[in-house]
Amino acid sequence: MIEDHSVVEDINGTLGVDGVHGVFVGRGDLTVAMNDRSGGSRFVEVATEKVIRAAGAAGKPVLFVRKFGARG
């Protein structure tokens, strides 16, 4: 689970660990870890995009819960 900014910063290292076959982005936990209670955190959006790109490049799935009612 990706729940802290430090893991996002070293996502390639995390994805390279033997036995890691995919990741889950804990968007709520990232928001709390960054002390951003405003909702719709831009940091969390950017972090999620970074993880998605890195996981795609590594050929590994990434999961996350989308905001209810989100479209796209």
TADA-V530776 format. One record per helix or strand. SS is the DSSP state (~ for helix, > for strand). FROM is the first residue (numbers start at 1). TO is the last residue. If there is no record, write none. Layout:
{{SS/FROM/TO} {SS/FROM/TO}}
This chain:
{{>/2/2} {~/5/9} {~/11/15} {>/22/25} {~/27/33} {~/42/58} {>/61/64}}
